[in-house]
Structures are given as C-alpha cells and as structure tokens.
Amino acid sequence: MRSASWEGLAQGVGEGTRGKMDQKDDRDKAISRRDMLRTLALGGLGVGAAGLASRGLRGAAGAVSVPSGWKEAMFYKRLDGLKIKCQICPKNCVVGEGERGFCGNKENRGGKYYTLVYGQAAALNIDPIEKKPLYHFLPASRAFSIGTAGCNMDCKDCQNWEISQVRPEQIRQPVSLPPKTIVSKAPQYGATVIAYTYNEPVVFYEYMHDTAKLARQHGLRSVMISNGYINREPMLELAPYLDAVKVDLKGFTDEFYRKYCLGTVEPVKETIKRVKALGKWLEIVYLVVPTLNDDLDMIGEMAAWLKRAVGAEVPLHFSRFRPQYRLKKLPPTPVSTLEQCRAVARGQGLKYVYIGNVQPGHSAEDTYCASCGKVVIGRYGYQILERHVKPNGACEFCGSKIPGVWS
C-alpha cells in the first residue's frame, strides 16, 4: 500500500465518507476520508518504531532508554514508585512504570511520561471548514486537518474508531509531520487554518500546542475539534494559540456519558463555559442518537443551559446519527427528529441552530440573520452558495451584527 504523499494532497481535497454525504465539489477531490484511511494502512498490527519500545528497555548501566521521536508530555505529576499522574484530562490516569494511560498513546518510562504520537499523523486532509463543522468561522476557508491515534473516550458511535480506538503501533504507516512542516506546507495547499481533529486532539496535546503556537507566529489560524474533555490548566495554556473550538456535547446526562462514552458530562460543560469566557469562537455539535439521547425534554434542558451558560448566539448543530462502530443495530436518525430538536432549541431562545449530516439542500444548513430573517450564508453541503455577511460581521440587508469570525 502506498503512503500518503504531498503529491497526493496537492491534487486537491476530499469530501470524506462522513458528514453531509453524497455531495461533490470539483475544487476539493484529492484524498477522500476513506482513501486517506486506506492510504495510511490503518488496521492490522503493523508495529513501527514506537512499538519496539512498548516496555522498559534499559542500557547496561540501568539508564532508561527512550526512542528518538518520543517527547515528554506536558501536565503530569510524578508520584512515588516511578508512577505518574496525568493531568491533561479529567480521567487523571495514574500510570505505572512501563504502562500507558487510557488514551494509549502516552507511556511512563522511568517515571517520566512521554507522548508517542508527537509529529506522527495517522490522518490528514485538506477540508472545508464547514466540515468540522464551523459555520460562523471564515466560511469557505480550507483547513489543514490532522489527527493521530488514541482518544480519552470510547464512544460507541465513534465515526473515526479506526484511529481513535487503536494504539500508535497499529498505525502501520504514520506520516512524519512535525509542526514546522505543517506550518510551511499548509499555505501551499490553500489552507489558512490548521484543524486538530479526527481523533481527540486533547490526547495529542503537545503536538497540537506546539503546532498552534508556531502557526500563530506565521499568521495561520488554529481550531480544535474536540469532545471537550480537558482539564482547566491545559485549556488555559492552549487558549492563546487557538482561534475557535468546536465541542461535541454527546448527551446531557452522566448516565449517557458513562454508558456510551466512558466519560462524564460536567467536565465538558465546564470546558464549554471556559472556552466562551476565554473569548474563543465556540460552536457546539450534538449527535442525535435514536432512543438514547433524543428525548425532547432533555434537548430543551440542554438548549436552556447553553443559553444561560454561553448565550443565545453560540451556534448549535444537531447532527444525524448513522449506524457504525458498536451501534450498528440502531437506525439512522429521522430527519424529522432533527427538525424537532431544532425547533425545541430555537424555542428556548437559541438563535443559530443547524441540522447536519443530512442530504445537502436542507434549509437548516443556511445561516439566517436573527434580526431580519434573511439568508446571510447560503450553503449546499460544504459549499457556500451565497454570502451576505460583511467582513466586520454586519448583515448586508439590515446591518445587524452576525456573531462569528468573518475575516
């Protein structure tokens, strides 16, 4: 199998096999999401350099051997007996010598914690920003999108489980992509934004942090596409280098999070409030899963909380579930259910509520001015058909402010 190449990326970009499907944009054709996964030879148990060092290799003098390419992790605490406590996310894993945390891509070697995926991309693509989805952030811009192996949740409906639920050794042909390469290459492919996405970027925090910091120095924007499961201090450290954050609010109860994601909801809610308080552009996605998190009373509670916590102008996307991973027996979400969820959220006062992962052309993928009601961003899937928002965010029809980042 061939590995991903810059030559392949240079041909254009792909639409992907998830999200709003069955659409084509002649401008964006290179590596489709499925082709990209195939190209990177995911699956199997091909062991690369990281796999050679899965347990404590020591030299003759007892010194701990660490492979080149491993980078010491940020935000962890050393404990007695060569143990460490990871402090990146709310799982706060306590990890013994030679062991790994929940995410599977960091290892304790001699009482120091190392990330195994720094500069090692398991997935990459040039995506329209609308695919993230970010609808109020630089419409029609292109995002240089990267992901690695691992995640700090295990969602039963994960669309990218091929990389999120594997260890680095299971990525047979990772692409060496250090931060300086990303920053230098992104503009060559028309990308003005770097997106940390596909798997959970919190688990490749160091890679994301250094890339976003360097990108800021070179005039590139950075967006984190996240489940929001991150502790306060790491979020505060990262925030100066981010321009937008999309948070997946997967449900609105701890019961749902514990059973279907192996997480809890309160840390996600805290991240949502923190991102807003830090002044970063924020959008929320709620994947509506039939019979599991589609109760309209709960949707109403969630929308009311969002209005109180971060305001009525934060965009909310209701996304359609499609059977996959470990929830293959459930049916796809009826579009009518999404429409009902949207109506409930709007009834709670949210001004910008969207429907996603449906056939292109639905009226709920457009942006409407909350004052005059006219379409200010007309979309067909990921394509922008019309735009009536001035660079300063003013509606071209009535002059009212449309919240977002428009230039």
C-alpha positions in Angstrom: 0.0 0.0 0.0 1.2 3.5 -0.8 1.7 6.0 2.0 0.2 9.5 2.0 2.2 12.0 0.0 2.3 15.7 -0.6 1.9 15.0 -4.2 -1.5 13.3 -3.4 -2.6 16.2 -1.3 -1.6 18.7 -4.0 -4.3 17.3 -6.3 -7.0 18.9 -4.1 -9.0 17.7 -1.2 -11.6 15.1 -0.4 -15.2 15.3 0.8 -14.9 12.4 3.3 -17.1 9.5 3.9 -18.9 11.0 6.9 -20.8 14.3 7.5 -23.1 15.6 4.8 -22.8 12.8 2.2 -23.3 12.3 -1.5 -22.0 15.8 -2.4 -19.1 16.6 -4.7 -17.1 19.8 -5.0 -14.8 19.8 -8.1 -12.5 22.0 -6.2 -11.9 19.5 -3.5 -11.1 16.0 -4.7 -7.8 14.6 -3.5 -7.8 12.2 -0.6 -11.3 11.2 0.5 -11.6 10.2 4.1 -11.9 6.5 3.2 -9.0 6.7 0.7 -6.9 8.5 3.4 -7.5 5.7 5.9 -6.7 3.2 3.3 -3.6 5.1 2.2 -2.3 5.2 5.8 -2.9 1.5 6.0 -4.9 1.6 9.2 -5.8 -1.6 11.0 -3.7 -4.8 11.4 -0.9 -4.8 14.0 2.0 -3.5 12.0 4.5 -2.3 14.6 6.6 0.7 13.8 9.4 2.3 15.8 7.1 3.2 18.7 6.1 -0.5 19.0 9.7 -1.6 19.5 9.7 0.3 22.8 6.5 -0.7 24.4 8.2 -1.8 27.6 11.2 -0.7 29.7 14.3 -1.0 27.6 17.3 -0.2 29.7 21.0 0.2 28.9 23.8 -1.7 30.6 24.1 0.9 33.4 20.3 0.8 34.0 19.6 4.1 32.3 16.1 4.3 30.8 16.1 4.1 27.0 13.7 6.4 25.2 13.2 6.2 21.5 14.0 9.2 19.4 10.8 10.9 18.5 9.2 10.4 21.8 8.5 13.7 23.5 8.0 14.3 27.2 4.3 15.0 27.9 3.0 18.2 29.4 0.8 18.4 32.5 1.7 15.4 34.6 2.8 14.9 38.2 5.4 12.4 39.4 4.4 10.1 42.2 6.3 7.6 44.4 7.4 4.3 42.9 8.0 5.7 39.4 4.3 6.3 39.0 2.9 9.4 37.4 -0.5 11.1 37.4 -1.6 12.5 34.0 -3.3 15.9 34.4 -4.3 16.6 30.8 -7.9 15.4 31.0 -10.5 14.6 33.7 -9.6 10.9 33.7 -6.4 11.9 35.6 -4.8 8.5 34.9 -2.3 7.2 37.4 0.2 5.2 35.3 2.8 2.8 36.5 6.3 2.4 35.1 6.2 0.9 31.6 2.4 1.4 31.3 0.1 3.7 29.4 -2.9 5.8 30.2 -6.5 5.4 28.9 -5.6 7.1 25.7 -3.0 4.5 24.8 -0.6 7.0 23.2 1.4 8.1 26.2 3.8 5.9 28.2 5.5 6.1 31.6 9.2 5.4 31.1 11.3 5.6 34.2 8.9 7.9 36.0 8.6 10.3 33.1 5.6 10.5 30.8 6.1 10.5 27.1 3.8 11.1 24.1 4.3 8.5 21.3 2.5 10.5 18.6 4.3 13.8 18.5 4.7 14.7 14.8 3.1 11.4 13.7 -0.1 11.9 11.8 -2.5 9.0 11.4 -4.9 11.0 9.4 -4.5 14.2 7.3 -6.5 16.1 4.8 -7.4 19.5 3.4 -11.0 20.1 4.5 -13.5 22.8 4.0 -14.0 24.5 7.4 -17.7 23.7 7.1 -16.9 20.0 7.5 -15.7 20.5 11.1 -18.5 21.8 11.3 -17.8 25.5 11.9 -20.4 27.7 10.2 -19.6 31.1 11.7 -15.8 30.9 11.2 -14.2 32.0 8.0 -16.7 30.5 5.6 -15.3 28.7 2.6 -11.8 28.6 4.1 -9.7 25.5 3.9 -8.3 23.7 6.9 -5.1 21.6 7.0 -6.5 18.8 9.2 -4.5 16.3 11.2 -5.2 13.5 13.7 -3.2 10.8 15.5 -4.0 7.6 17.3 -5.9 7.5 20.6 -8.8 9.1 22.5 -9.8 9.8 26.1 -13.3 8.4 25.5 -14.6 5.3 23.9 -17.9 6.4 22.2 -19.9 3.5 20.9 -20.9 5.6 17.9 -17.4 6.8 17.0 -17.1 7.6 13.3 -13.3 7.5 13.4 -12.8 4.5 15.6 -10.1 3.1 13.2 -7.7 5.7 14.6 -9.2 6.8 17.9 -9.5 3.3 19.4 -6.1 2.0 18.4 -2.6 2.4 19.7 0.2 4.1 17.8 1.7 0.7 16.8 -1.5 -0.1 15.0 -1.0 2.7 12.5 1.2 0.8 10.1 2.4 3.8 8.1 2.1 7.1 10.1 3.1 10.2 8.3 6.0 12.1 9.8 4.6 15.6 10.1 6.3 17.8 12.6 4.8 21.2 13.5 7.2 23.2 11.3 6.3 21.0 8.3 2.6 21.6 8.8 3.0 25.3 9.1 5.2 25.5 6.0 3.0 23.2 3.9 -0.5 24.4 4.8 -0.4 27.7 2.8 0.9 25.7 -0.3 -2.4 23.9 -0.4 -4.5 27.0 0.1 -5.1 26.3 3.8 -5.3 29.3 6.1 -6.5 27.2 9.1 -5.0 24.2 10.9 -7.5 21.9 12.4 -6.7 19.4 15.1 -9.4 16.8 14.5 -10.4 13.2 13.5 -9.4 11.6 16.8 -9.5 13.6 20.1 -6.8 16.4 20.0 -6.6 16.6 23.7 -4.7 13.3 23.7 -2.1 14.7 21.3 -1.9 17.9 23.3 1.8 18.6 23.0 1.7 18.2 19.2 -1.3 20.5 18.9 0.1 23.0 21.3 3.4 23.4 19.5 1.8 23.5 16.1 -0.8 26.1 17.1 1.9 28.2 18.7 4.1 28.1 15.6 1.1 28.7 13.4 0.2 31.8 15.3 3.6 33.2 14.6 3.2 32.6 10.9 -0.3 34.1 10.6 -2.3 30.8 10.4 -5.4 30.2 12.5 -5.9 27.1 14.6 -9.1 25.3 15.5 -9.6 22.4 18.0 -12.3 19.9 17.1 -12.9 18.3 20.5 -15.0 16.3 22.9 -14.2 19.0 25.4 -12.7 16.5 27.9 -9.8 18.6 29.0 -8.7 20.0 32.4 -8.6 23.7 33.3 -4.9 24.3 33.3 -4.1 22.7 29.9 -7.0 24.6 28.4 -5.7 27.9 29.7 -2.2 27.2 28.4 -3.5 26.3 24.9 -6.1 29.0 24.5 -3.8 31.8 23.4 -2.9 29.8 20.3 -6.5 28.8 19.3 -9.0 30.8 17.3 -12.0 28.5 17.5 -13.2 25.4 19.3 -15.9 23.0 18.3 -17.2 20.9 21.2 -19.1 17.7 20.8 -21.8 17.7 23.6 -22.6 14.0 23.3 -25.5 13.9 25.7 -26.7 15.8 28.7 -26.6 13.3 31.5 -23.8 11.4 33.2 -25.7 8.2 32.6 -25.3 8.6 28.9 -21.7 9.7 29.1 -20.7 6.8 31.4 -22.6 4.1 29.4 -21.9 5.2 25.8 -18.7 7.3 26.0 -16.8 6.2 29.2 -16.8 9.8 30.4 -18.8 12.3 32.4 -20.7 15.3 31.3 -19.8 18.0 33.8 -16.1 18.5 32.6 -17.5 19.0 29.1 -19.9 21.6 30.3 -17.1 23.4 32.2 -14.9 23.4 29.0 -17.8 24.9 27.0 -18.1 27.7 29.6 -14.4 28.2 29.8 -13.9 28.4 26.0 -16.5 31.1 25.8 -15.1 33.0 28.8 -11.7 33.0 27.1 -13.1 34.8 24.1 -12.6 32.0 21.6 -15.1 31.3 18.9 -17.3 28.4 20.0 -19.7 26.1 18.2 -21.5 23.0 19.7 -22.4 19.8 18.0 -25.0 17.4 19.4 -25.2 14.0 17.6 -28.8 12.9 18.0 -28.9 9.1 18.5 -32.3 7.5 18.3 -33.7 6.2 21.7 -30.5 7.2 23.5 -30.2 11.0 23.7 -33.2 12.2 21.6 -35.7 12.9 24.4 -37.1 16.3 23.5 -37.4 17.4 27.2 -33.7 16.7 27.7 -33.0 18.6 24.4 -34.9 21.5 25.8 -32.9 21.4 29.1 -29.7 21.3 27.2 -30.6 24.2 25.0 -31.8 26.3 28.0 -28.5 25.5 29.7 -26.5 26.6 26.7 -28.4 29.9 26.6 -27.6 30.5 30.3 -24.0 29.3 30.2 -22.7 30.8 26.9 -25.5 32.8 25.4 -28.1 32.6 22.7 -25.7 33.3 19.8 -23.4 30.3 20.1 -24.2 28.0 17.1 -25.7 24.6 17.9 -25.6 21.8 15.3 -27.9 18.8 15.6 -26.1 16.1 13.6 -27.7 12.9 12.2 -26.5 9.6 13.6 -25.7 6.8 11.1 -25.2 3.2 12.3 -21.5 2.5 12.9 -18.9 1.0 15.2 -20.7 -0.5 18.1 -24.2 0.9 17.5 -24.9 -0.7 14.1 -28.2 -2.0 15.2 -29.8 1.4 15.7 -31.5 3.1 12.7 -30.3 6.4 11.3 -31.8 9.5 13.0 -35.0 10.5 11.2 -34.6 14.0 9.7 -38.0 14.8 11.4 -36.4 14.2 14.8 -33.6 16.6 14.0 -36.1 19.2 12.9 -38.0 18.7 16.2 -34.8 19.1 18.1 -34.0 22.3 16.2 -37.5 23.7 16.9 -37.1 22.9 20.6 -33.7 24.6 20.8 -35.0 27.7 18.9 -38.0 27.7 21.3 -35.5 28.0 24.2 -34.1 31.2 22.5 -31.0 29.9 20.7 -30.6 32.0 17.5 -28.4 29.8 15.3 -29.4 26.2 15.2 -28.4 23.9 12.4 -29.0 20.4 11.1 -26.1 18.4 9.8 -25.2 15.0 8.2 -28.3 15.1 6.0 -28.7 15.4 2.3 -27.5 18.8 1.1 -30.1 21.4 0.4 -31.9 21.3 3.8 -33.0 24.9 4.8 -31.5 24.3 8.3 -27.9 24.3 6.9 -28.2 28.0 6.0 -27.5 30.9 8.3 -30.3 33.4 8.8 -29.9 36.9 10.2 -31.6 36.8 13.7 -32.9 40.4 13.1 -34.3 40.5 9.5 -34.6 36.7 8.9 -32.9 36.7 5.5 -30.3 34.1 4.5 -26.9 35.6 5.0 -24.9 32.4 4.4 -26.4 30.0 1.8 -25.0 26.5 1.8 -25.3 23.3 -0.2 -23.5 20.8 1.9 -20.0 22.1 2.4 -20.3 24.6 -0.5 -21.0 28.3 0.1 -23.6 29.4 -2.5 -24.1 33.0 -1.3 -22.7 35.2 1.4 -24.2 38.4 2.7 -22.1 39.0 5.8 -19.6 41.8 5.6 -16.0 41.3 6.8 -17.0 43.1 10.0 -19.9 40.7 10.6 -22.7 43.0 9.6 -25.7 41.7 7.8 -25.7 43.2 4.3 -29.5 43.6 4.4 -30.2 45.2 7.7 -26.8 46.0 9.2 -27.3 43.8 12.3 -24.3 42.0 13.8 -24.0 38.3 12.9 -21.8 36.7 15.6 -18.7 34.9 14.3 -15.2 35.3 12.8 -15.7 36.5 9.2 -12.2 37.8 8.2 
